[in-house]
C-alpha cells in the first residue's frame, strides 16, 4: 500500500493531464471542456487506485480470490456513455463531437495510467493527444479541403437550356464529379458534386447563373 502522499500526487497529476487536454477543447467552446476532462481523468485514476489497493485487506485470505483489474476495466466501456453525450447528429447526416468523445476516452486511459503509477506513459499520451488535437488540425484542414466535395443544386424552369448552364462550368474551369437531373412539374433540378473547389471560380459561375432568367434558385453547400 502506497502512502497518502503518493495517492494525492497521482490524483493531482491525473487532474493536470485532464486539464491540459480539456483546455484545448475549451478553447473551441465544446460542451466537454476543461472541468469535464479533469473529472474524467481524476475519476479514472481513483478507480485505478481503488482497484489496485482497495482490497488489499482481504487479499491473501483463505478461499478469497479477486481480480483487481476488473474494476478498472469497466472504465474503458463505461466512458462510452459520457462520450456519447458529446456527439451531435446534425442535419443532412453530418456528425459533430466525435473528436471530443475520443478525447474523453483517451483522457480516461490517461487517468488509469496515472492511477497505476505509469507516469511516463500518461505524460507521453497527453503530449501526443495535444499534438493530435491542436498541432495536426491545420494539416487535416488542408488535406480535407483538397478532397472536399460540395453540392450545387440548380432549380431551373422547363424551358431552360441545360447546355447553356453546363457551359458556364466549362468556361470557368469548374469540374464536377457527378451530375444528375430530376424533373419536376414546373421544370427540373440539376444536382452536381464539385471537388477541388475554388471559391472565387464557383462564385463567378453562380453570379452568372443568377442572371439567367430561366433559373429560379441555386443551392450551394
C-alpha positions as CSV (number, residue, x, y, z in Angstrom):
1,X,0.0,0.0,0.0
2,X,1.4,3.4,-1.0
3,X,1.5,6.4,1.3
4,X,-1.2,9.1,1.2
5,X,1.3,11.5,-0.3
6,X,1.7,9.1,-3.3
7,X,-2.1,8.7,-3.7
8,X,-2.6,12.5,-3.6
9,X,0.1,13.0,-6.1
10,X,-1.4,10.5,-8.5
11,X,-4.8,12.1,-8.3
12,X,-3.3,15.6,-8.7
13,X,-1.3,14.6,-11.7
14,X,-4.3,12.9,-13.3
15,X,-6.2,16.2,-12.9
16,X,-3.4,18.1,-14.5
17,X,-3.2,15.8,-17.5
18,X,-7.0,16.0,-18.0
19,X,-6.9,19.8,-17.7
20,X,-4.3,20.2,-20.4
21,X,-6.4,18.3,-22.9
22,X,-9.6,19.9,-21.6
23,X,-8.2,23.4,-22.2
24,X,-7.7,22.6,-25.9
25,X,-11.4,21.6,-26.1
26,X,-12.4,24.6,-24.0
27,X,-10.7,26.9,-26.5
28,X,-13.1,25.8,-29.1
29,X,-16.1,26.2,-26.8
30,X,-17.1,22.5,-26.9
31,X,-19.6,21.1,-24.3
32,X,-17.0,18.9,-22.7
33,X,-14.4,21.4,-21.6
34,X,-11.6,21.6,-19.0
35,X,-13.6,20.6,-15.9
36,X,-15.2,17.6,-17.7
37,X,-11.9,16.2,-18.8
38,X,-10.4,16.8,-15.4
39,X,-13.2,14.9,-13.7
40,X,-12.9,12.0,-16.2
41,X,-9.2,11.7,-15.7
42,X,-9.4,12.1,-11.9
43,X,-12.2,9.6,-11.6
44,X,-10.4,7.0,-13.8
45,X,-7.2,7.5,-11.6
46,X,-9.2,7.0,-8.4
47,X,-10.9,3.9,-9.8
48,X,-7.5,2.5,-10.7
49,X,-6.1,3.2,-7.2
50,X,-9.2,1.6,-5.6
51,X,-8.9,-1.4,-8.0
52,X,-5.2,-1.8,-7.1
53,X,-5.2,-1.1,-3.3
54,X,-8.9,-1.1,-2.2
55,X,-9.0,-4.9,-1.5
56,X,-5.5,-5.3,0.0
57,X,-7.0,-6.2,3.4
58,X,-8.8,-9.3,2.1
59,X,-6.4,-10.5,-0.5
60,X,-4.4,-13.5,0.6
61,X,-7.0,-14.8,2.9
62,X,-8.2,-18.3,2.6
63,X,-10.8,-19.0,-0.1
64,X,-10.7,-15.4,-1.4
65,X,-9.6,-14.8,-4.9
66,X,-10.0,-11.4,-6.5
67,X,-9.0,-9.8,-9.8
68,X,-8.2,-6.1,-9.1
69,X,-8.1,-5.3,-12.8
70,X,-11.8,-6.0,-13.3
71,X,-12.9,-2.7,-11.8
72,X,-10.5,-0.6,-13.8
73,X,-11.5,-2.4,-17.0
74,X,-15.1,-1.1,-16.6
75,X,-13.8,2.4,-17.2
76,X,-13.0,1.6,-20.8
77,X,-16.6,0.7,-21.6
78,X,-18.3,3.0,-19.1
79,X,-16.7,6.1,-20.5
80,X,-18.7,5.5,-23.7
81,X,-21.8,6.8,-22.0
82,X,-20.2,10.2,-21.4
83,X,-18.6,10.3,-24.8
84,X,-22.0,9.6,-26.5
85,X,-23.4,12.7,-24.9
86,X,-20.9,14.9,-26.7
87,X,-21.8,13.6,-30.2
88,X,-24.3,15.7,-32.1
89,X,-26.2,14.4,-35.1
90,X,-26.7,17.4,-37.4
91,X,-29.0,17.7,-40.4
92,X,-28.2,16.0,-43.7
93,X,-26.2,13.3,-42.0
94,X,-23.4,15.4,-40.5
95,X,-22.0,14.4,-37.1
96,X,-20.1,16.6,-34.7
97,X,-18.3,15.8,-31.4
98,X,-16.6,12.5,-32.4
99,X,-13.1,14.0,-31.7
100,X,-14.3,15.3,-28.3
101,X,-15.7,11.8,-27.5
102,X,-12.4,10.2,-28.5
103,X,-10.6,12.7,-26.4
104,X,-12.7,11.8,-23.3
105,X,-11.9,8.1,-23.9
106,X,-8.2,8.9,-24.2
107,X,-8.3,11.1,-21.0
108,X,-9.9,8.1,-19.2
109,X,-7.0,5.9,-20.3
110,X,-4.5,8.6,-19.2
111,X,-6.2,8.7,-15.8
112,X,-5.9,4.9,-15.5
113,X,-2.2,5.0,-16.4
114,X,-1.6,7.8,-13.8
115,X,-3.5,6.0,-11.1
116,X,-1.4,2.9,-11.7
117,X,1.8,4.9,-11.4
118,X,2.7,4.8,-15.1
119,X,3.7,8.5,-15.2
120,X,5.8,8.3,-18.3
121,X,3.0,6.6,-20.3
122,X,0.4,9.0,-19.1
123,X,2.6,12.1,-19.8
124,X,3.6,10.9,-23.2
125,X,0.0,10.1,-24.1
126,X,-1.0,13.6,-23.0
127,X,1.6,15.2,-25.2
128,X,0.6,13.1,-28.2
129,X,-3.1,13.9,-27.6
130,X,-2.3,17.6,-27.6
131,X,-0.3,17.3,-30.8
132,X,-3.2,15.4,-32.5
133,X,-5.9,17.8,-31.3
134,X,-4.1,21.1,-31.9
135,X,-0.9,20.8,-34.0
136,X,-2.3,18.5,-36.6
137,X,-5.5,20.4,-37.2
138,X,-4.1,22.8,-39.9
139,X,-2.7,19.8,-41.8
140,X,-6.1,18.0,-41.5
141,X,-7.9,21.0,-42.8
142,X,-5.6,21.4,-45.8
143,X,-6.0,17.7,-46.7
144,X,-9.7,17.8,-46.2
145,X,-10.1,20.9,-48.3
146,X,-8.2,19.4,-51.1
147,X,-10.5,16.4,-51.4
148,X,-13.7,18.0,-50.1
149,X,-16.8,17.7,-52.3
150,X,-19.5,20.3,-52.4
151,X,-23.0,20.0,-53.7
152,X,-24.6,22.5,-56.0
153,X,-28.3,22.3,-56.9
154,X,-29.9,24.4,-59.6
155,X,-33.7,24.8,-59.9
156,X,-34.5,25.7,-63.5
157,X,-37.6,26.3,-65.5
158,X,-38.8,23.8,-68.0
159,X,-37.6,25.9,-71.0
160,X,-34.1,26.3,-69.6
161,X,-31.2,25.2,-71.8
162,X,-29.1,22.6,-69.9
163,X,-26.2,23.0,-72.3
164,X,-26.0,26.7,-71.6
165,X,-26.0,26.1,-67.8
166,X,-23.2,23.5,-68.0
167,X,-21.2,25.7,-70.4
168,X,-20.7,28.2,-67.5
169,X,-18.8,25.5,-65.6
170,X,-16.6,24.6,-68.5
171,X,-15.8,28.3,-69.3
172,X,-14.7,28.9,-65.7
173,X,-12.9,25.6,-65.4
174,X,-15.1,24.3,-62.5
175,X,-15.0,20.5,-62.8
176,X,-17.8,18.3,-61.4
177,X,-17.6,14.7,-60.2
178,X,-21.2,13.7,-60.8
179,X,-24.3,15.2,-62.4
180,X,-28.0,14.3,-62.1
181,X,-31.1,15.9,-63.4
182,X,-34.5,15.5,-61.7
183,X,-37.7,16.6,-63.5
184,X,-40.4,18.5,-61.6
185,X,-43.8,19.7,-62.5
186,X,-42.6,23.2,-63.4
187,X,-39.1,22.5,-64.5
188,X,-36.1,20.4,-63.3
189,X,-33.3,20.3,-60.8
190,X,-29.6,19.9,-61.7
191,X,-27.6,18.3,-58.8
192,X,-23.8,18.5,-59.1
193,X,-20.9,17.2,-57.0
194,X,-17.9,19.5,-57.2
195,X,-14.4,18.8,-55.8
196,X,-11.1,20.8,-55.6
197,X,-13.4,23.8,-55.4
198,X,-12.0,27.3,-55.7
199,X,-14.4,29.7,-54.1
200,X,-13.8,32.6,-56.5
201,X,-14.5,30.4,-59.5
202,X,-17.7,29.0,-58.2
203,X,-18.9,32.4,-57.1
204,X,-18.3,33.6,-60.6
205,X,-20.4,30.8,-62.0
206,X,-23.2,31.4,-59.5
207,X,-23.3,35.1,-60.3
208,X,-23.6,34.4,-64.0
209,X,-26.3,31.7,-63.4
210,X,-28.3,34.1,-61.2
211,X,-28.5,36.5,-64.2
212,X,-30.2,33.7,-66.2
213,X,-34.0,34.3,-66.2
214,X,-34.7,30.6,-66.7
215,X,-33.1,29.7,-63.3
216,X,-35.2,30.1,-60.2
217,X,-32.9,29.2,-57.3
218,X,-29.4,28.0,-56.6
219,X,-28.4,26.0,-53.5
220,X,-24.7,25.6,-52.6
221,X,-23.3,23.7,-49.6
